[in-house]
């Protein structure tokens, strides 16, 4: 099973800061424990720079990948201001976040739209990182398992079984994103086991190997408990990915937790 540590920078950093952070993360990940895939998802203007600097980590044997935070669901056309999957692919971008809760919350994105994006990403040989997760009310009223299952079914309905090898899922309870509240390791483990079961029901046995990442206020001081859980295969990190020391500490924590 792959272990992945992905950093979602959201709408942060200017170009100078982006170069400094990418240089530090890619350079220093060479000294981190091996076996963890390192993924950075900077804003669109820095993707080419990230592809160039990820080569430094690749040269020393780290599986380093670059992800976009978003893509359009159509291949090309008159969609002013949008960025397409073929554009990302032609830059050397490896992956793309899909249905992040901030896209759902602020831009009205649905899982039907996510299905279209996933279809295109797979067609272009990229890895969709599909985000799912319940809101506060759904956690409190106990509907969270049903909500997440519905999200996954909506996004994955048309995915071919052979393509599950290129899918990554991130469980991000909306109430934990950027709030300082984290799911307990047991809450996260229970949901990750539910997600894995759902993936297998939708996509068959091959879907059992889909990495399921945890996201939501994951920091160096709470990561160990989460990463040690059997169905947690790494993290999707927001705030703590903006500081090289913290992100590197999380790579190390993921590597340590997943050592055989
Ligand atoms: C995220 O937005 O993907 C995320 C996990 O953010 P944070 O770590 O800041 O909660």
Boltz pocket constraint, residues with backbone or C-beta under 6 A from the ligand:
constraints:
  - pocket:
      binder: B
      contacts: [[A, 8], [A, 172], [A, 176], [A, 177], [A, 178], [A, 179], [A, 215], [A, 216], [A, 217], [A, 218], [A, 236], [A, 237], [A, 238], [A, 239], [A, 240]]
      max_distance: 6.0
